[in-house]
Amino acid sequence: MAVSPVDLRALLERAFPEAAVALKDFIGDGNHFRVRVISALFEGKTRVQRHKMVYQALGDIVGNQLHALSLEAITPQEEEIRKEAS
């Protein structure tokens, strides 16, 4: 069973209400998503901690409805640095 992009976005926006969330179903089957979450809640957190936060927000859909997740979890400041560097 697949997860809809709308449902996936809703889960992430509920957990990270101030975040910018971008997602793409990169195969088109509802099971493989590329997700980028930009949130101040990630400040001071390691990459592993950030990923755990996102996986916790997604709950049991990971491994069930969602087969693969390519995840980028960054702070607004990190996003700004990336924009300046490119």
C-alpha positions in Angstrom: 0.0 0.0 0.0 1.3 3.5 -0.9 1.1 6.8 0.9 -0.2 9.9 -0.8 2.0 13.0 -1.1 -0.8 14.9 0.6 -0.8 12.6 3.6 3.0 12.6 3.8 3.2 16.4 3.7 0.4 16.6 6.3 2.3 14.4 8.8 5.5 16.4 8.3 3.8 19.8 8.6 2.0 18.7 11.8 5.3 17.7 13.4 7.2 20.7 12.0 4.5 23.5 11.7 7.0 26.3 10.7 9.0 24.1 8.3 9.4 24.3 4.6 8.6 20.8 3.3 9.5 19.7 -0.2 8.8 16.2 -1.4 8.9 14.2 -4.6 7.7 10.8 -5.4 10.7 9.9 -7.4 9.4 6.7 -8.9 5.8 7.6 -9.1 4.5 4.7 -7.0 3.8 6.3 -3.7 6.4 4.2 -2.0 9.7 6.1 -2.8 10.0 9.7 -1.7 12.7 12.3 -1.7 11.9 14.7 1.3 13.5 17.9 2.3 12.5 19.5 5.6 13.9 22.9 6.6 13.1 23.6 10.2 14.5 25.7 13.1 13.6 22.7 15.3 16.8 21.0 13.9 19.1 23.7 15.5 21.7 22.1 17.7 20.7 18.5 16.6 23.0 16.0 14.9 22.1 14.6 11.5 21.0 11.3 13.2 18.8 13.2 15.7 17.2 15.2 12.9 16.4 12.0 11.0 15.0 10.4 14.1 12.7 13.4 14.5 11.4 13.0 11.0 11.0 9.2 11.3 9.1 9.7 14.6 6.8 12.2 12.8 6.1 9.6 10.1 5.4 6.8 12.6 4.6 3.4 11.3 4.1 4.4 7.7 7.8 4.0 7.2 8.4 0.4 6.2 4.7 -0.2 5.6 3.2 2.3 3.3 6.5 4.1 2.6 9.2 1.8 1.3 12.1 4.2 0.7 12.9 7.7 2.0 15.7 9.9 0.8 15.8 12.5 3.5 17.4 15.9 4.0 16.7 17.7 7.3 18.4 21.1 7.6 18.0 24.4 9.4 17.0 27.7 7.8 20.5 28.9 8.4 22.0 25.9 6.6 19.6 26.5 3.7 20.7 30.1 3.5 24.4 29.1 3.4 23.7 26.7 0.5 21.9 29.4 -1.4 24.8 31.8 -1.0 27.3 29.2 -2.1 25.5 28.3 -5.3 
